[in-house]
Amino acid sequence: MFFSFILLKKSFIFLSKKIEPNKKFYSKDMTLWKELNKRNKNKDFCNIKIEQRSRVNKVEKKILICLPPKFGLGDAVEYSIAIKSLIESKKFEKLGVAFCDKYTNIFRDLFLLSDIYPLIISSKEIKQYDNIFHITLEIEALKLQKYKRSNIAYEICKFFGVAVFDFKITNDNKKHINDTKTLTIFPVSTSTIRSLDYNVIKEIIDNFINFYKIKIILDDSIFSLNLEKRIKVSNVQLLKPTNLESLICEISKIEFGIFIDSGPLHLAKIYNKRGVLIETSVHSNILLYNSKNIYPVPNTYSSEFCSGPCGLVDIFSVECKVGCYETNKFTFKKIKKVKNLKNLQRWNKKDINSHFLLNPVGCIKNINIKKTLELIKAKV
């Protein structure tokens, strides 16, 4: 949703941001949308309306990139690489990025991008740009990202006719890289079909605990809480970074990582870290683009309704059933015919995720543990 609003009488503080009255602002933040409507019951707090997104007829020199709402950490890295690539191409005079939300520090601090509008942008600020470019409106390949994942940075750069910039962060202070002889496992994704099954984690621990220190990076998800209860090995270190900055710090220090398709993988790539990717629903050709030090364990699972990696990034709902292509008996071709894709995402995430922790989908349940262990042993 893309909407505009004008506060009518007084200023308003939202997420530490003071918003002034009598000025027009634009946003895509659903929490802000709900809060403004809640305060506007008597129609005297603000004027608010949904705005129609418009396609760009001709690409000019000053572009405002408007990101979609509710993207993840990995997507934030990919969008940042794309925007950095556009800047490095020297084809544009000014490039702004709007609605980067909770990942502002990725764009600003890691990629050193300026002209960032995290939550809102004023009508005055918008007038600085020739084009307002809504990513998922303009680029066909990015419209169905939830159901057939593509390479975000590549698709954006392809659209604008520029090369993908090989962005890497060099850690010059070697004394901070203190995790030699440590395997760091990143098993958590925002999606249950991309999170690492406990049995695989257990096999990695059992096979390498006598030779390496093992760290496992968790978060506050149900998946992580379940792992904490099940992993009882005393000399396995379970870490739960308190914020994005502390997660980035952990990734910058690792010696060898074991990854699934999640934000930490994308951060590890720009830090040029070594490791192994256990491929699940998204192909390693997409995830490991511009990476030479992370090696994939292929997903070769197939069924009547999917062939791994299928490209799906999360489970979805069809006729009150929730699952993946295989469990829903639904193909990607049918996805393209659904008129309202939002209907596929209307399900109780907490309860369903708990179910799929105990009943993993086919490609997760059939991860090739033997090849995983062999590849870790060969590359560590």
Secondary structure, DSSP 4 states (H G I P E B T S, - for coil): --EEEEESSS-EEETTEEE-TTSEEEE--HHHHHHHHHHTTTS-SEEEEEPPP---SS--SEEEEEPPSS--HHHHHHHHHHHHHHHHTT--SEEEEE--GGGHHIIIIIS---SEESSEEEHHHHTT-SEEEEHHHH-GGGTTTTTS---HHHHHHHHHT-PPP--------GGG---TTEEEEE---SSTTSSPPHHHHHHHHHHHTTTSEEEEE--SSHHHHHHHHH---TTEEEE--SSHHHHHHHHHH-SEEEE-SSHHHHHHHHTT-EEEEE--SS-HHHHTTT-SSEEEE----B-SS-BSS----S-EEETTEEE-HHHHT--HHHHTT-S-GGGGG-S-HHHHHHHHHHS--HHHHT--HHHHHHHHHHH-
